[in-house]
Amino acid sequence: MGFFVEKSLIESLLATTPSKRPVVLLRSSAMTAVRIAAKRQAPSEICGVVRAVVQNEGIEIRSLALAPNCARDTVWGFRLRRKDAEARKNTWLTEHGRLSGIFHSHTKRSAQPSRLDMVTMRRWPGIHLIAALDGPFRVFLSHDRIVEADIRVI
């Protein structure tokens, strides 16, 4: 199931920062674009694929590509089809130091992960970004465990 990430890279990232949270760098323009897309689709959640690279300062999110939300109830959840994720990330993971993952919005609540979000994080290792409509975003790294990362807006 963990097709989103080179597992050894996540393992090494989590091992090198056992006492402090990893840092994820996110462009303010990307945050604005996701928030605008989420508001347009509200009350349905949006979802898509995250592409990132490992830098000295942290993990830099390079792009957020929207994909169709195929959940039965798009107001309270999201479902990213495997083929949509594969189509958007295939060429990305060919070089070492690149990561991918998923993002989705919460339109009715904060970016606090739901129980289903936690299950998704366990099933699909990688980066997981949750975007709230009017509150802060939250980002998690997952592999054998789930660790919240600090977001630094650039």
Summary of the structure (lengths in Angstrom):
residues: 154
radius of gyration: 14.2
end to end distance: 31.6
largest distance: 40.6
contacts: 495
relative contact order: 0.26
helix: 29%
strand: 32%
